[in-house]
Amino acid sequence: MTSIKLLEAPEYTAEERQALVDFVLALKKTHIQDFLQRVELPKSGTKPDLRERLREALDEGRLAYERVVDFLDSVVPWGKQHVFLYTGPRDDVRSWKDADRVLERLKQHRLGKLFNARLPLILPDKLTLSSITHADGRLRVTAVQRREYTERTPEHDEQKETEQGERIVLKAYMHYLSRTLVAFEWDLDANTAMLQITQLHRDALYEEVAGEFFGLVGNWLDIKLFGAVDVRRAIRRLHELEGNGRAEARSHGIHYRTLQGRRLSAHSPSPRDSVLGETVIDQAMDNVGRTGVGHLGNFYWLGGITPGPVPNPLNGDVHVIIVGDKSRINFPTPNTEDVVRYVLHRVRALS
């Protein structure tokens, strides 16, 4: 058996230490409170209270930074993200199910130290492989990267005059430091895979990041053997099921594209209402949906409905956007692992 190697704790810069606290405080409050309970710190109070409590525990050495990193690594992969789905290779995958043979392959490419290891890499400037785990019938390859960007904050703009009476306008920008996590997971028993990318500040970056990640692993894991799942059909199937009274998700927006490139879109008045319900719109959407393809679907997945053998773990509605033309699934709000896996399982089944 191959055990998990605990490497020497990394030295974090002051900026990285501040960023780690910011990353924790950016999570849902329930996640923050769960972490504080794990590390035996009081979990009541406002977010500023929780921030101060967390910072004091770190500064005084009562809480190790490594515990914060481990917690983030367990939660972030299931937060806001975009996911690409794949089918596995047609070749025999038995060699990949053998952890020792996978380790040997990694050693041949000087990656053996990544196997089942947590590396001292918290915010590398370039996308960097940080871990390759083999457990529970899954091969999971993870990379992390530091990303910095600015966003306009007009409410902080200022104006002043020079001594000569000339007006100067100072435009404000907020600086952000984010932690990008990219993970390729291959279910070796089902022979299916997915690529998860934490939510970025620009939509157009996801395909670029996917290409960059595949470039990191291409010399030992041939991504070309995996087939991308076309999720456009899932948009139409969810639309049909809702129209037939067997809804798995409530539609907030549905976009179709015809074979000639024309587009038809419909939106509900609010996230709590369905697109369906007006005869003229319903008929138009049905007609285009029969011959067109799903361009984009904005859905709220429903709890309490289990159409297949996998139990539905949703306690409430889960916002899911299926980007059909990019074959991406977007989770714009944080979720738990079981929820993300369930929704992806259903999208795959409906595709």
C-alpha positions as CSV (number, residue, x, y, z in Angstrom):
1,M,0.0,0.0,0.0
2,T,1.2,3.5,-0.8
3,S,0.8,5.9,2.0
4,I,0.3,9.7,1.9
5,K,3.5,11.5,2.4
6,L,3.5,14.6,4.6
7,L,6.2,16.9,3.3
8,E,8.0,19.6,5.3
9,A,5.7,22.5,6.0
10,P,6.2,25.4,3.6
11,E,7.2,28.9,4.6
12,Y,4.4,31.3,3.7
13,T,4.9,34.9,2.9
14,A,2.9,37.6,4.8
15,E,0.8,38.1,1.7
16,E,0.1,34.4,1.3
17,R,-0.9,34.2,5.0
18,Q,-3.3,37.1,4.5
19,A,-4.6,35.5,1.4
20,L,-5.3,32.2,3.2
21,V,-7.5,34.0,5.7
22,D,-9.2,35.9,2.9
23,F,-9.9,32.6,1.1
24,V,-11.5,31.1,4.2
25,L,-13.6,34.2,4.8
26,A,-14.8,34.2,1.2
27,L,-16.5,30.8,1.8
28,K,-20.1,30.3,2.9
29,K,-20.5,31.2,6.5
30,T,-21.6,27.6,7.3
31,H,-18.3,26.4,5.8
32,I,-16.4,28.9,8.0
33,Q,-18.2,27.8,11.1
34,D,-17.6,24.2,10.3
35,F,-13.9,24.8,10.1
36,L,-13.8,26.8,13.3
37,Q,-15.6,24.0,15.1
38,R,-13.0,21.5,13.7
39,V,-10.1,23.5,15.1
40,E,-11.9,24.1,18.4
41,L,-12.5,27.8,18.0
42,P,-15.8,29.6,18.8
43,K,-18.0,29.8,15.7
44,S,-20.5,32.5,16.6
45,G,-20.3,36.1,15.6
46,T,-20.1,38.2,12.5
47,K,-17.6,37.6,9.7
48,P,-15.3,40.4,11.0
49,D,-15.4,38.6,14.4
50,L,-14.6,35.2,12.7
51,R,-11.7,36.9,10.8
52,E,-10.2,38.3,13.9
53,R,-10.6,35.0,15.8
54,L,-8.9,33.1,12.9
55,R,-6.1,35.5,12.6
56,E,-5.3,35.6,16.3
57,A,-5.2,31.7,16.4
58,L,-2.7,31.7,13.5
59,D,-0.6,34.5,14.8
60,E,-0.3,32.8,18.3
61,G,0.5,29.4,16.8
62,R,-2.7,27.8,18.1
63,L,-3.7,27.0,14.5
64,A,-1.3,25.8,11.8
65,Y,-1.5,27.3,8.4
66,E,-1.3,23.8,7.0
67,R,-4.7,23.0,8.5
68,V,-6.1,26.0,6.7
69,V,-4.6,24.8,3.4
70,D,-5.9,21.3,3.9
71,F,-9.4,22.6,4.7
72,L,-9.4,24.9,1.6
73,D,-8.3,21.9,-0.5
74,S,-11.2,19.9,0.7
75,V,-13.9,22.6,0.2
76,V,-12.7,24.7,-2.8
77,P,-13.0,21.9,-5.4
78,W,-16.8,21.8,-4.7
79,G,-17.4,25.6,-4.6
80,K,-18.1,27.9,-7.5
81,Q,-16.7,26.2,-10.6
82,H,-17.0,25.2,-14.3
83,V,-16.8,21.5,-15.2
84,F,-16.1,19.7,-18.5
85,L,-17.2,16.0,-18.7
86,Y,-15.4,13.2,-20.6
87,T,-15.8,9.6,-21.5
88,G,-12.8,7.4,-20.8
89,P,-10.4,5.8,-23.3
90,R,-11.5,2.7,-25.2
91,D,-8.2,1.0,-24.4
92,D,-7.8,-1.4,-21.5
93,V,-7.5,0.7,-18.3
94,R,-6.5,-2.1,-15.9
95,S,-2.9,-0.8,-15.6
96,W,-4.3,2.6,-14.3
97,K,-6.2,0.8,-11.6
98,D,-2.9,-0.5,-10.1
99,A,-1.5,2.2,-7.8
100,D,2.0,0.9,-7.9
101,R,2.1,0.9,-11.8
102,V,0.7,4.5,-11.8
103,L,3.5,5.5,-9.3
104,E,6.1,3.8,-11.5
105,R,4.8,5.7,-14.6
106,L,5.0,9.0,-12.6
107,K,8.6,8.3,-11.5
108,Q,9.6,7.8,-15.1
109,H,8.4,11.4,-15.7
110,R,10.0,12.7,-12.5
111,L,6.6,13.2,-10.9
112,G,6.8,10.5,-8.2
113,K,7.0,13.0,-5.4
114,L,3.5,14.2,-6.3
115,F,1.9,10.8,-5.8
116,N,-0.5,11.0,-2.8
117,A,1.4,14.0,-1.6
118,R,0.5,17.5,-0.4
119,L,3.2,19.8,-1.8
120,P,4.4,23.1,-0.3
121,L,2.7,25.1,-3.1
122,I,0.0,27.5,-2.1
123,L,0.2,30.3,-4.6
124,P,2.6,29.6,-7.5
125,D,2.6,32.2,-10.2
126,K,2.1,29.6,-12.9
127,L,-0.3,26.7,-13.0
128,T,1.6,24.0,-11.2
129,L,0.8,20.4,-10.5
130,S,0.3,20.0,-6.8
131,S,-1.0,16.5,-6.2
132,I,-1.8,13.2,-8.0
133,T,-3.9,10.9,-5.8
134,H,-5.0,7.4,-6.5
135,A,-7.8,6.3,-4.1
136,D,-11.3,4.9,-4.1
137,G,-11.1,3.9,-7.7
138,R,-10.2,7.4,-8.9
139,L,-7.1,9.0,-10.3
140,R,-7.2,12.7,-9.4
141,V,-4.7,15.2,-10.7
142,T,-4.7,18.7,-9.2
143,A,-2.9,21.9,-10.1
144,V,-3.0,25.3,-8.4
145,Q,-2.1,28.9,-9.5
146,R,-2.0,32.4,-8.1
147,R,-4.1,34.9,-10.1
148,E,-4.3,38.6,-9.6
149,Y,-6.8,41.0,-11.1
150,T,-8.5,44.3,-10.6
151,E,-12.1,45.4,-10.9
152,R,-13.5,49.0,-11.1
153,T,-15.0,50.3,-7.9
154,P,-16.5,53.7,-9.0
155,E,-17.8,54.3,-5.5
156,H,-14.2,54.9,-4.4
157,D,-13.4,57.4,-7.2
158,E,-12.1,60.8,-6.1
159,Q,-11.8,64.2,-7.7
160,K,-9.4,67.0,-6.7
161,E,-8.1,70.2,-8.1
162,T,-4.5,71.4,-8.7
163,E,-3.3,74.7,-7.4
164,Q,-3.9,76.0,-10.9
165,G,-7.6,75.0,-10.7
166,E,-7.3,72.0,-13.1
167,R,-9.5,69.1,-12.2
168,I,-8.0,65.6,-11.6
169,V,-10.1,62.5,-11.6
170,L,-8.8,59.5,-9.7
171,K,-10.5,56.2,-10.8
172,A,-10.4,53.4,-8.2
173,Y,-9.8,49.7,-8.8
174,M,-10.0,46.9,-6.3
175,H,-7.1,44.5,-6.3
176,Y,-8.0,40.8,-5.9
177,L,-5.8,37.8,-5.3
178,S,-7.4,34.5,-6.1
179,R,-6.5,30.8,-5.9
180,T,-7.2,28.9,-9.0
181,L,-7.6,25.2,-8.6
182,V,-7.8,22.8,-11.6
183,A,-8.5,19.1,-11.1
184,F,-8.8,16.3,-13.6
185,E,-10.5,13.2,-12.0
186,W,-10.8,9.9,-13.8
187,D,-13.3,7.4,-12.4
188,L,-11.4,4.2,-13.2
189,D,-14.3,1.9,-12.5
190,A,-16.9,3.8,-14.6
191,N,-14.2,4.9,-17.1
192,T,-15.5,8.5,-17.0
193,A,-13.7,11.7,-16.2
194,M,-14.2,15.4,-15.5
195,L,-12.1,18.6,-15.4
196,Q,-13.0,21.1,-12.6
197,I,-11.9,24.7,-12.7
198,T,-12.7,27.1,-9.9
199,Q,-14.6,30.1,-11.0
200,L,-12.5,32.7,-12.7
201,H,-13.1,36.4,-13.2
202,R,-13.4,36.2,-17.0
203,D,-15.6,33.7,-18.7
204,A,-13.3,33.3,-21.8
205,L,-10.4,31.9,-19.7
206,Y,-11.9,28.4,-19.0
207,E,-10.9,26.8,-22.3
208,E,-7.4,28.5,-22.1
209,V,-6.9,27.1,-18.6
210,A,-8.1,23.6,-19.7
211,G,-5.5,23.7,-22.5
212,E,-2.8,24.8,-20.1
213,F,-3.6,22.0,-17.7
214,F,-3.6,19.3,-20.3
215,G,-0.2,20.6,-21.5
216,L,1.1,19.9,-18.0
217,V,0.0,16.2,-18.0
218,G,0.2,15.4,-21.7
219,N,3.5,13.5,-21.6
220,W,2.2,10.8,-19.2
221,L,-1.6,11.0,-19.6
222,D,-2.9,11.2,-23.1
223,I,-5.9,13.4,-22.9
224,K,-6.7,12.9,-26.6
225,L,-7.9,9.4,-25.6
226,F,-10.8,11.0,-23.6
227,G,-13.9,12.1,-25.4
228,A,-15.7,15.3,-24.5
229,V,-19.3,14.8,-23.5
230,D,-21.7,17.0,-25.6
231,V,-24.0,18.5,-22.9
232,R,-26.3,20.3,-25.3
233,R,-28.7,17.4,-25.3
234,A,-29.1,17.7,-21.6
235,I,-30.6,21.2,-22.1
236,R,-33.3,19.8,-24.4
237,R,-34.0,16.8,-22.1
238,L,-34.5,18.9,-19.0
239,H,-36.8,21.2,-21.0
240,E,-38.8,18.1,-22.2
241,L,-39.0,16.6,-18.7
242,E,-40.3,19.8,-17.2
243,G,-42.9,20.1,-19.9
244,N,-44.0,16.5,-19.3
245,G,-44.5,17.1,-15.6
246,R,-41.4,15.1,-14.6
247,A,-39.1,18.0,-13.9
248,E,-35.6,17.4,-12.4
249,A,-34.8,21.1,-12.7
250,R,-36.7,24.3,-13.0
251,S,-35.8,26.4,-16.0
252,H,-35.0,30.1,-15.5
253,G,-33.6,30.5,-19.0
254,I,-33.4,28.3,-22.1
255,H,-31.5,29.2,-25.3
256,Y,-31.8,27.2,-28.5
257,R,-29.8,27.5,-31.8
258,T,-31.1,26.2,-35.1
259,L,-29.0,24.3,-37.6
260,Q,-28.9,27.5,-39.7
261,G,-27.4,29.5,-36.7
262,R,-30.5,31.4,-35.6
263,R,-31.2,31.6,-31.9
264,L,-34.4,31.6,-29.7
265,S,-34.3,32.4,-26.0
266,A,-36.9,32.5,-23.3
267,H,-36.5,33.7,-19.7
268,S,-38.8,33.3,-16.7
269,P,-39.7,36.5,-14.7
270,S,-37.7,35.3,-11.7
271,P,-35.5,32.4,-10.5
272,R,-38.5,31.1,-8.6
273,D,-40.6,30.8,-11.7
274,S,-40.3,28.5,-14.7
275,V,-39.8,29.5,-18.3
276,L,-42.7,27.2,-19.1
277,G,-46.3,28.4,-18.7
278,E,-47.3,30.6,-21.6
279,T,-48.7,28.8,-24.7
280,V,-47.1,31.0,-27.4
281,I,-43.7,30.8,-25.8
282,D,-44.0,27.1,-25.0
283,Q,-45.0,26.2,-28.5
284,A,-42.1,28.2,-30.1
285,M,-39.6,26.6,-27.7
286,D,-40.9,23.1,-28.4
287,N,-40.7,23.6,-32.1
288,V,-37.2,24.9,-32.1
289,G,-36.1,22.4,-29.5
290,R,-37.1,19.5,-31.7
291,T,-34.7,20.4,-34.5
292,G,-32.3,22.8,-32.9
293,V,-29.6,22.3,-30.2
294,G,-29.3,23.6,-26.7
295,H,-27.1,26.7,-26.7
296,L,-27.5,27.5,-23.0
297,G,-29.7,26.3,-20.1
298,N,-30.1,28.2,-16.8
299,F,-31.6,25.8,-14.4
300,Y,-32.4,25.3,-10.7
301,W,-31.9,21.6,-9.9
302,L,-34.6,20.3,-7.6
303,G,-34.3,18.4,-4.4
304,G,-36.5,15.5,-3.4
305,I,-36.6,14.0,-6.9
306,T,-34.7,10.8,-7.6
307,P,-35.1,9.6,-11.2
308,G,-32.3,7.1,-11.1
309,P,-30.6,4.7,-8.8
310,V,-28.3,7.4,-7.3
311,P,-30.0,9.1,-4.3
312,N,-30.7,12.8,-4.6
313,P,-28.8,14.6,-1.8
314,L,-30.2,18.1,-2.6
315,N,-31.9,19.8,0.3
316,G,-32.9,22.8,-1.8
317,D,-32.6,24.2,-5.3
318,V,-29.1,24.2,-6.8
319,H,-28.3,26.8,-9.5
320,V,-26.7,25.1,-12.5
321,I,-25.9,26.7,-15.9
322,I,-25.2,24.4,-18.8
323,V,-23.1,26.2,-21.4
324,G,-24.0,24.0,-24.4
325,D,-21.8,25.6,-27.0
326,K,-18.8,25.2,-24.8
327,S,-19.8,21.8,-23.3
328,R,-19.4,23.2,-19.8
329,I,-21.4,23.0,-16.6
330,N,-21.3,26.0,-14.3
331,F,-22.0,26.0,-10.6
332,P,-22.3,29.7,-9.8
333,T,-22.8,29.1,-6.1
334,P,-20.8,27.0,-3.6
335,N,-22.0,23.4,-3.0
336,T,-20.9,20.3,-1.2
337,E,-19.1,17.4,-2.9
338,D,-22.2,15.1,-2.9
339,V,-24.3,17.7,-4.6
340,V,-21.8,18.5,-7.3
341,R,-21.3,14.8,-8.0
342,Y,-25.0,14.1,-8.2
343,V,-25.8,16.9,-10.6
344,L,-22.9,16.0,-12.9
345,H,-24.1,12.4,-12.8
346,R,-27.5,13.5,-14.0
347,V,-26.2,15.8,-16.7
348,R,-24.0,13.0,-18.0
349,A,-27.0,10.6,-18.0
350,L,-29.2,13.2,-19.8
351,S,-26.5,13.9,-22.4
